[in-house]
Amino acid sequence: MTRVRTLAFALFIGAGSLLAPPAVPAALAQVGQMDVQLAFSAIMNAGTRADRVKSITKVPSVGVVRLDVPVVPLMGSDVPSWQEFKIMVQRNYAGVSKLRKALMANPATRAALAKHRIDPSQIAGAQISSRGSLRLYIFSSWNKRP
């Protein structure tokens, strides 16, 4: 009886992994509906977040969200197109430029960008955790400059 339960449990677990959607790599994702407000906030507050970059001494992790991946909106979805992100960057270019310069001026963040092969001209905005982790909102390398 124990073998039957074990076999049934193993089949249940195996079937569950087959039905689960494939995971998106944490290091590189595209903006989704829930991230839109965070992306806009990161772009609009890029200048003030540049001031926080000076205090970063260690970057434990870097997350990257691509803004220029075309997203087919689902019914009732309000995900903006990547052109709207480009317009937002153009309107807040002084802050975005300040953020890019601050990230390159700090040795810890500069090394983290180099490790993940991120060109500073790709960066549109950032979120910075209290521990120094970065979540960068970028445009792809084929479309670096907004």
C-alpha positions in Angstrom: 0.0 0.0 0.0 2.9 2.4 0.8 4.4 1.7 -2.6 1.1 2.6 -4.3 0.9 5.9 -2.4 4.5 6.7 -3.2 4.0 5.9 -6.9 0.7 8.0 -7.0 2.4 10.9 -5.3 5.4 10.7 -7.7 3.1 10.7 -10.7 1.2 13.7 -9.3 4.3 15.7 -8.8 5.6 14.8 -12.2 2.4 15.7 -13.9 2.4 19.0 -12.0 5.8 20.0 -13.4 4.6 19.2 -16.9 1.6 21.4 -16.6 3.4 24.4 -15.0 4.3 27.2 -17.3 8.0 27.6 -18.1 9.8 30.0 -15.8 11.2 33.3 -17.1 14.8 33.8 -16.3 15.1 36.1 -13.3 18.1 37.9 -14.8 16.2 39.0 -18.0 12.5 39.6 -18.2 10.2 41.9 -20.1 7.9 44.4 -18.6 4.5 42.9 -17.8 1.2 44.4 -16.7 2.1 44.5 -13.0 5.5 46.1 -13.7 4.2 49.1 -15.7 3.8 51.4 -12.7 7.2 50.4 -11.4 8.8 51.0 -14.7 7.3 54.5 -15.1 8.3 55.3 -11.5 11.9 54.1 -12.1 12.1 56.4 -15.2 10.5 59.4 -13.6 12.6 59.2 -10.4 15.9 58.3 -12.2 17.4 61.6 -11.1 16.7 61.1 -7.4 17.7 57.5 -7.5 21.1 58.6 -9.0 21.8 60.3 -5.6 21.4 56.9 -3.9 23.9 55.2 -6.1 26.8 57.0 -4.3 26.1 55.0 -1.1 26.2 51.5 -2.8 29.3 49.6 -1.8 28.2 46.1 -2.9 25.7 44.9 -5.5 24.4 41.5 -4.4 22.1 41.1 -7.4 21.1 42.7 -10.7 17.7 42.3 -12.3 17.0 43.5 -15.8 13.6 44.3 -17.3 13.5 45.0 -21.0 11.2 47.9 -21.9 11.3 47.6 -25.7 9.9 44.1 -26.2 6.6 44.4 -28.1 3.8 43.2 -26.0 0.5 42.0 -27.5 -2.1 43.3 -25.1 -4.6 40.9 -23.7 -8.2 41.8 -23.5 -8.6 44.7 -21.2 -4.9 45.1 -20.7 -3.3 48.5 -20.2 0.3 47.6 -20.9 1.8 50.5 -22.8 3.8 49.9 -25.9 7.6 50.4 -25.8 7.3 53.7 -27.6 5.5 55.1 -24.6 8.5 54.2 -22.5 10.8 55.9 -25.0 8.7 59.1 -24.7 8.9 58.9 -20.9 12.7 58.6 -21.1 12.9 61.6 -23.5 10.8 63.7 -21.1 13.0 62.7 -18.1 16.3 62.6 -20.0 18.1 64.9 -17.5 17.4 62.4 -14.6 18.1 59.3 -16.8 21.4 60.8 -17.8 22.3 61.6 -14.2 21.5 58.0 -13.2 23.6 56.6 -16.0 26.6 58.8 -15.0 26.2 57.9 -11.3 26.1 54.1 -12.1 29.3 54.5 -14.0 31.0 56.7 -11.4 30.5 54.1 -8.6 33.0 51.2 -8.8 30.6 48.6 -7.4 27.8 49.4 -9.8 30.2 49.8 -12.8 31.5 46.3 -12.1 28.0 44.9 -11.8 27.0 46.5 -15.2 30.1 45.1 -16.8 29.5 41.6 -15.4 26.0 41.6 -16.9 27.1 43.3 -20.1 24.8 46.2 -19.7 25.8 49.4 -21.6 24.9 52.5 -19.6 23.2 54.0 -22.7 20.6 51.2 -22.5 19.5 52.2 -19.0 16.2 54.0 -18.7 15.6 53.7 -14.9 16.4 51.8 -11.8 15.1 50.6 -8.5 17.7 50.3 -5.7 17.1 48.1 -2.7 18.4 49.0 0.8 21.1 46.3 0.4 22.3 47.6 -3.0 20.5 45.2 -5.3 19.6 46.8 -8.6 16.6 46.3 -10.8 17.4 48.0 -14.1 14.9 49.0 -16.8 16.7 48.9 -20.1 16.2 49.2 -23.8 17.7 46.3 -25.8 21.2 46.6 -27.3 19.8 46.9 -30.8 17.9 50.0 -29.8 20.2 51.6 -27.2 19.3 55.3 -27.4 15.8 56.6 -26.9 
